[in-house]
């Protein structure tokens, strides 16, 4: 991980300075000497980013860059009370450098820069690639960092808010045309289950397959779900079930029984693991998002 390098765009967004200013400092004062990519793009090491952090901090505090340029990192640190923590991260299914950059921004609460990077990823990739090769690995890694107390719950909340900000607008869609209404799918979670990202990702995968979607949100009472399905004239329901909810929610078994008593014209998919439960024919269990994606491609009718 020590060999990870970061682009000039990343560095400037993190430091909140312009590429022109950074280049001017490099040419005039040689404050850092970035390496070059095969495409001749400047690449910065974590140590170089740390030095630039202290330089920009001190300039913002009123120091002159000309008086700071020749100081080493140790000398710069002694001149300000602000501290910089850099922990490269990155074991993931996708590019390690990209994951390291995103976690670096999140760790230091550079949320504007993180939002910019997420926007680029969303713009440049299909929804399928976005979910399986970016968002799921990133959330898994973030969960590991929180469990080991390297990140705080505050990091999780901040990142979740950014994801909602960028992903929910994608769900906006025109009402299903009459020729495709029979394939439309509604997405929700059961009463008491506030976990939203599984159904959000599932809905985006359906959208990727050009299947009309209705995103009904979390914590939906079954009586309200039935009203919605009748009003929407929608026959397919995907209900995300969080594993913690299955084992800790006292009313879960009763809720499943009520769900099995739904009118038989509704085809229900439960997203979760139910190893000992046998459901009625109108309820299908799909325990992984990858399997749900295959279902959407080849089996959804």
N, C-alpha and C positions, 0 to 999 in steps of 0.2 A: 504493500500500500504506500510505502514511502515514495515510490516512483510515479504516483499519480500527478498529472499536470492539469492545469486549469486554463481555460481560454480567456482571452482578453475581455470578451463580453461578460463572462462570469465574474471576473475580477472587478470590472468597472461597476457592474450592478451590485455586487456585494459591498464595495467601498463607497458606492454612490458618488462616483466621479466620472467624468467623460473620458472616452478613449483618447481624445485629443490632448487632454491635460496629462494623462498618464504617459503618453508618448513623449510629450514635451519634457517632462521630468526625467525620463529615461535618456533622452538625447542630450539634455543640458547638464544633468548632474550624475548620470549613470547610477541611479539609486538602486536599481536591480538590473540583472542581465538575463532576461528570459531566454529559454531555449526556443527552438523552432520546430514546428511540425513538418511533415513531408510536403505539405502545401504552403510552407513558409509562414504559417500563422504563429504568433507569439504564444508560448505556453509557460505558465508560472507554477513554481513549486509551492508547497505549503509554507516553507520558510520565507520565500519571497512575498507571499500574500501577508504573512504576519508582519514583516517589516513595513510593507505598504500600509497596513492597518494602523500601525503606530505613527507613521509619517502623516497620513491624512488626519488622524485624530489630533495630533499636535498642531497641524496647520489650522484646523477648525478651532483650536483653542487659542490661536493668535500667534503661533510661532511662524517664522519665515522658512520656507523650504530650503533656501540657500544656506541657512545656518544648521539645518538638520541633515543635509544630504550625505555628509561624510561620516556621520555617526553610525556606530554599529548597532545591532539589535539590542544588546544589553544596555547600552547607553540610552537608547530611545525609550525603553521600558521604564527606566528610572525617572523619566521626565513627566509621566502622566500616571494618574491613579487608575485609569481604565486598563482592563486586562483582556487578553485575547486567548481563547481556547480553541484549539483546532484538533479534532480527532478524526482522521480519515476513516471512512467506512466503506464497505462495499462487496461482501460476498453475495452475489445475486445472480439471477438468471439473465440479466441484461448487462450492458456495458458498466464495468466497475467504476470507471471515471464519472459517468453520469450519475450513478447512485451516490457516489462520494460527494459530488457537488451539491446534490439536493439535500442530503443529510447535513452537510456542512452549513448550508444556509438555514436549515431548520434549527439546528443546534444553537446557532447564534441569533435566532429570531430575526433574520433578515427576510421578513415575510414578503415585502414587495419584490425583492429579487427572486425569491422562491416562486411567487405567483407568476412572474415573467417566464421562468424556466418551465413551469408546468404548462403554461399557455403554449409555449413552443412545442413541447412534446405532444400535446393534444392536437395541435395544428398539423404536425408533420406525420402523424401515424394514424392508421385505422383504429376504430374502437376496439377491435379484437386484439391488435398488437398492444395498444395502450393498456388494456386491462391485464393481459396475461404476462407481458414482458416488462411492464413498468409499475403499474399501481399495486398489483398483488405482491410482487417481491418487495416493493418499497414498504408496504404496510406490514408485511411479515418481519422485515428487518427492524422497523420502528417498534413493533411489539417486543421483539427480543431486547432492544436497547432499553425499553421501559422496564421490562422484567428484571434486568440486571442493574437497574437504577442508574444507567449512564445517561438516559434521557428522563425527563419528568413528564407527568401526565399533561402538564401545560403544553408540551411539544405536540402530544397527540391531539389535543383539542385544537391547537392552532392549525395543524395540518388537516384535520378533518374539516374545519371551517373553509379552508382554501379549496379542498376537493369539492365540497358542496357548491361553492361559488362558481367553480369552473364546469362541473359536470351537470348540475341540474338544468342549466339552459339548453343543453344538448337534448334533454328529454322532451322539450317542447316540440310538439308535432301537430299537424293538422288532424282533425277527426278521421277515423278510418273510413275509407270509401266503402260503399255497399258491397262491392265485389270482393273485398278483402276482410270484411267484418268478422267472418267466421274464423279467421286465423288470429284475430286480435287477442292479446294477452294482458291481463291485469296483474299487477305486482303489489304485494303488501307483506306485512308481518302480523303475527297473531297478537291478541290483547296482552299487554304487558311486555312485549318484546320491542325494544327501542333500537335494535341493531339494524342499520339501514344499508350498509355498503354492499352486502351480498345481493340484496334485491336490486339495488341501484346498478351494480355491475351486470346482473342478469338482464335487466331492462335495456341497458345499453347494447348488450350482445344481441338481443332481439331486434333492436333498432338497426344494428349493423346488418342483420339479415333481411332488412326491409319488412319486418313484421310490425304491424300497428301495435302500439303499447298504450296502456293506461297505468300510470304510476300512482297508486293510492296511498303510499307512505307506510309508516310504521304504526304499531299499537292500534290496529283496526279491529273493533268489535265485530264478531261474526254476523250479527244482525245488520250492521252497517255495510259489511262486505256484500251481503246478499242483496241489499237495496241497491248498491252500486252496480252489481252485476246485472240486475234486472234493468236498471236505467240505461246502462251502456249497451245492453243486448250483447254481452260478451260471455263466451262459454268457457274460456280458458283462464285459469287462475294459477299464479306461481306465488307460493308462500314461503318466504325465507324463515328458517328456524335456527336460531343460534344454539350451539351445544350447551352453553351455560343455562339458557332458558329451559332446555329439555330436562336437565337434572335438578334445577333449583326452583322452578316455578310450581307452586303447589297446585294450581288449577290446570296444569298442562294436559293431563290425561282426560279431564272433563272436556277441555276445549277440543281435543282430537275426536272425542266421541260426537260432539256437536257437529264437527266438520264432516264426519262420515254420514251424518243425517242430512247433509245438503241435498237439494234436488239432483237427481242423477244426470241431468243434462249438462251439469258443470263438470269439466275435466280439470282436476286439481293436481298440481305438482308441488310436493313438499321438498324444499331444499334443506337437507340435513341427514343425519345418521339415526336410523331407528332399527337397530339390529334384531330386536325381538318382537317388533310390532308387525302384524299382518293387517293390511288395509283392504278396504273394499275396492272393487274393480275401477271405480272412477277416480281413485287416488293413486298417483305414481310417486315413488320416492327417487330422487336423484341426489346423490350425496356429494357431488363435486361440480364445480363450475365448468370444468372442461367437458364433463359428460353432458351437462346442460347445453353447452355450445354445440356438441355433436347432435343432440336431440333437435335443436333448432334447425340445424343444417339438413338433417336427413329424415326426421320422424314427425316433426310437427305438422299436423293437418287440421 
